[in-house]
Amino acid sequence: MPVVVQKYGGTSVGNAERIRNVARRIIATKNNGNDVVAVVSAMGDTTDDLIKLAYQITDQPNARELDVLLSTGEIVASTLLAMALKNFGYEAISLSGAQAGIHTDANYSHARIVNIDASRIMQEIHNGTIVIVAGFQGITKDSDTTTLGRGGSDTTAVALAASLGAKVCERYTDVEGIFTTDPRLVPEASKLKEVSYEEMLELTTYGSKVMHPRAVELGQIYNVPILVASSFNDHHGTLIHGGPMEIRNKVTAITQDMDVAKITILGVPDKPGVAASIFEPLAKAGVSVDTIVQNASIQNIADLTFTVAKGETEKALIVVRPIAENMGARECAVDTKLAKVSIIGSGMQNTPGYASSMFSTLFAAGINIQLITTSEIRITVIIADDNADEAVKALHKAFELDLI
Amino acid sequence: MPVVVQKYGGTSVGNAERIRNVARRIIATKNNGNDVVAVVSAMGDTTDDLIKLAYQITDQPNARELDVLLSTGEIVASTLLAMALKNFGYEAISLSGAQAGIHTDANYSHARIVNIDASRIMQEIHNGTIVIVAGFQGITKDSDTTTLGRGGSDTTAVALAASLGAKVCERYTDVEGIFTTDPRLVPEASKLKEVSYEEMLELTTYGSKVMHPRAVELGQIYNVPILVASSFNDHHGTLIHGGPMEIRNKVTAITQDMDVAKITILGVPDKPGVAASIFEPLAKAGVSVDTIVQNASIQNIADLTFTVAKGETEKALIVVRPIAENMGARECAVDTKLAKVSIIGSGMQNTPGYASSMFSTLFAAGINIQLITTSEIRITVIIADDNADEAVKALHKAFELDLI
C-alpha cells in the first residue's frame, strides 16, 4: 500500500474533540487504501507552558534538559491521538522520536536530523498499524533527547516521508494553503493549487509565515510533494512540488515583510576587504544581514547599504559604528521605517518585462523605491513602510492575481 | 564515594520553589561526600491531570499509550530538578527510566522490574554528575515505555539503590516517618527511629498508607536501608532496615483498618474441597480475601468466615451465595460495620504474653472481639468499627507507646 505521511499542528490537536476529528481524517485516508504515518505537534499552548515552567526554575535553563522537557509535549499529543484511533477500532501506536528512529546531532534546541532508521515504523505499518510519531524531536547517538527547533514537526514529517518513500506529505494546520498574497491585506487574494519548491522558498523567506523553509528545502532535496491544507475543513489545499510542472509565464504571489531596517555607511573607501571587515564582525555578533547594496564609487568612495531585522538595528550599529569610523567613513545613516515587497514566480525565469511592470506599477501608485534586489524567480523592492499595503494591492491587481 | 539514592514524592516537587529546595537538599548530601542519584515523582496533580486528559478522549484508554502518557509527568519533574541543580552550579543530568536502564516486563500500568543496566548512571556518577531519574517507569525489551503501577517511584528508588550498592535509600515526601499509630487519631503517637522490614510490611498491609509494601519487600530482599523522612524539614525520619538489630521485647506500633466486611457462611459441610470450592471462584472473580476463619465443626457442620474490603462485599456475595446454596449451607451472613486493629512488633516473636495483654486491654475497655488472626510479629482483632478508635487508644497506652 502507498504510504501517506500527515502532519497535524498544535491547533489541530488542541483539545479532545479536535484530536478525535484528526483521528477521523486519518481513518478516511487509511480507508482510501493508504498506510498512514501521522506526525503531531504539542497541543495548543503546551510548549509555551513548559517553557514558562522552566523559566520559573531558572533564567538560563540547561539546553539538554529543556529539550527533554519540551519533547514531552509532542509525546502527550501522540499518545492521545493513538488512543482516539484505537477507540474507533483501528490499530494504532504512538512512537517518540527515539522510537521512530529519528537520529540527530547533539545541537540541543536546534538539532539537525542525521539519519532515520525507519525499521520500527516499517514493521508497524506492515502489521496494518497506524503510526503516530511525536514531532519536533530526535535522539543522539548517546540516546539523549533533542528537539529540532523552529519548523521542527514539519521537518520530522517531510524527513519521514522521504525515508518511507511516501507518495505525499500532507501538512494540516489552521491555514488553508498558500495564497497569492496575505488575504487579510488583499481580500481578493486567491489560494494557489500548486507552487514549486523554489517559489515556496521565496515565499517563506519573504513574508509568508505559513511553513518554515527548512522543511520545504528537505522536500525539494528528496522530491517529497507537500500538501498544505486545513484540518478544520475539506477545502483543497496547496501542493508544493517540483514538477513536471508547466512553466507558467506569470507571477504567482506577492509578499510583504514589515520587519526591515536599513543601515547605510556613507563614504566607504572602495578597496578590497572593506565588505569583509564589516560583515564578518556582524556575523560573529549574531546579526543576520539581508540585502546588501553598494553603489558605484566616485573617486574610490562608495556608500554601502544593508538591511537587518528592526530588532537587530541597535546591535548592528554597536558593531558597525567603530568600524566605519576607523575606515574614515562619513557617517552611519539608519532608517527603520521600511518594508520589503516582492513578486514571486517560477514563470519569471528567463522572461523579461516583469521588473519594468513592477516598477511602473509602483511609480503609477506614487511609491518611491529605495532598494532593489532580485533572484531568478523573485524581484524585491524596499520602500517606506507606509506604502507597503498599497504596493501589495497595486501589484496584486497589476499581475492579475485577483482573477485566479 | 558512597552512593545515596534519594526519592522525592509529588508534593515535594509540587512547584518551582519546592524543586529548588529539593535541589538544595541534594546538594547538601553531595557536599557531605556522597554521589547522589535522585528519583522523582510527577509534580503535584500532574498524573491525575494526564489521566483526565486520556479519559476525555476515550473511556478505555489503551494501556500502552496510557503508560507513555503518564511517564511524561516524571520526565517533566526530572528535567526541572536537573535545571535547578545546574543553576546552583552543580553538574546534573535527568534520565528517563529507559535511559536509566530500568528494564521491565510488558505488563503495562503495573510492570515489574526485570533488571537494571546501571552503566549510564555509573558513567555519569563517575564524572561527578548528580543523576536525576524519572521514577515510576521503565522500558520493555522492545523499547516500549511502561509504568510500574502503585508504589512505582518508591520501587524505582529502592531497585536503583540495590543495583548501585547505595549505602541508603532516602525517601522524602510530606510524611515525617513511621509512627507508633496514626497521629491524627492518637496525638501521643511517637515517631519511630527505626523499624524492621518485617514490621514495616505488617504496618503497610495493616493500615499504614505511608509506603507501598512492594518497595519495602524489595529493600528487604536486597538489604537496602530505607530512610522515610519529610522533605519539608530536617526532623529525623524512620530507618527501615534488617539488622543487626536489638530484639526489642515490645510492641512497635498499633494500626487500624476501617475497610473490613465479614461474610459468614453458616452450616458448611466439613469435608475436603469445601474451602477450595469457595475461594477459587472468589479469586477468579478478582475478590481479594483477607482473614479466613473456620470454627470447629459439630457433627461435620462448620461455619466459615472471611473478610473482604467493604467495596467488594456485593461482588463476593454474587459468587458465594449460589455455591453456599449448592452445598446445602444454611445462610450467608454479612457484616460491613467492622474494623481491624493490630499490634505489631518484631519483639513479639517467640515471646508469650502479648496476645493476652491485648485481649485483656480490650476487655477492660468493653470491646468485643469478633475474630482473631496472628502472624509471627502481629496480632490482629476484628471488632465493631464503632470501637476501633477507642481500641487503638487503649492499646497505644497499654503497650506504653505514649512514652517512646
Chai-1 contact restraints between the chains, C-beta under 6 A:
chainA,res_idxA,chainB,res_idxB,connection_type,confidence,min_distance_angstrom,max_distance_angstrom,comment,restraint_id
A,A16,B,Q56,contact,1.0,0.0,6.0,A-B,restraint_1
A,A16,B,I57,contact,1.0,0.0,6.0,A-B,restraint_2
A,Q56,B,A16,contact,1.0,0.0,6.0,A-B,restraint_3
A,I57,B,A16,contact,1.0,0.0,6.0,A-B,restraint_4
A,I57,B,L80,contact,1.0,0.0,6.0,A-B,restraint_5
A,I57,B,M83,contact,1.0,0.0,6.0,A-B,restraint_6
A,I57,B,A84,contact,1.0,0.0,6.0,A-B,restraint_7
A,T58,B,M83,contact,1.0,0.0,6.0,A-B,restraint_8
A,T58,B,N87,contact,1.0,0.0,6.0,A-B,restraint_9
A,P61,B,M83,contact,1.0,0.0,6.0,A-B,restraint_10
A,N62,B,M83,contact,1.0,0.0,6.0,A-B,restraint_11
A,N62,B,K86,contact,1.0,0.0,6.0,A-B,restraint_12
A,E65,B,T79,contact,1.0,0.0,6.0,A-B,restraint_13
A,E65,B,A82,contact,1.0,0.0,6.0,A-B,restraint_14
A,E65,B,M83,contact,1.0,0.0,6.0,A-B,restraint_15
A,E65,B,S94,contact,1.0,0.0,6.0,A-B,restraint_16
A,V68,B,T79,contact,1.0,0.0,6.0,A-B,restraint_17
A,V68,B,S94,contact,1.0,0.0,6.0,A-B,restraint_18
A,L69,B,T79,contact,1.0,0.0,6.0,A-B,restraint_19
A,T72,B,T72,contact,1.0,0.0,6.0,A-B,restraint_20
A,T72,B,I75,contact,1.0,0.0,6.0,A-B,restraint_21
A,T72,B,V76,contact,1.0,0.0,6.0,A-B,restraint_22
A,I75,B,T72,contact,1.0,0.0,6.0,A-B,restraint_23
A,V76,B,L69,contact,1.0,0.0,6.0,A-B,restraint_24
A,V76,B,T72,contact,1.0,0.0,6.0,A-B,restraint_25
A,T79,B,E65,contact,1.0,0.0,6.0,A-B,restraint_26
A,T79,B,V68,contact,1.0,0.0,6.0,A-B,restraint_27
A,T79,B,L69,contact,1.0,0.0,6.0,A-B,restraint_28
A,L80,B,I57,contact,1.0,0.0,6.0,A-B,restraint_29
A,A82,B,E65,contact,1.0,0.0,6.0,A-B,restraint_30
A,M83,B,I57,contact,1.0,0.0,6.0,A-B,restraint_31
A,M83,B,T58,contact,1.0,0.0,6.0,A-B,restraint_32
A,M83,B,P61,contact,1.0,0.0,6.0,A-B,restraint_33
A,M83,B,N62,contact,1.0,0.0,6.0,A-B,restraint_34
A,M83,B,E65,contact,1.0,0.0,6.0,A-B,restraint_35
A,A84,B,I57,contact,1.0,0.0,6.0,A-B,restraint_36
A,K86,B,N62,contact,1.0,0.0,6.0,A-B,restraint_37
A,N87,B,T58,contact,1.0,0.0,6.0,A-B,restraint_38
A,S94,B,E65,contact,1.0,0.0,6.0,A-B,restraint_39
A,S94,B,V68,contact,1.0,0.0,6.0,A-B,restraint_40
A,Q99,B,S143,contact,1.0,0.0,6.0,A-B,restraint_41
A,S143,B,Q99,contact,1.0,0.0,6.0,A-B,restraint_42
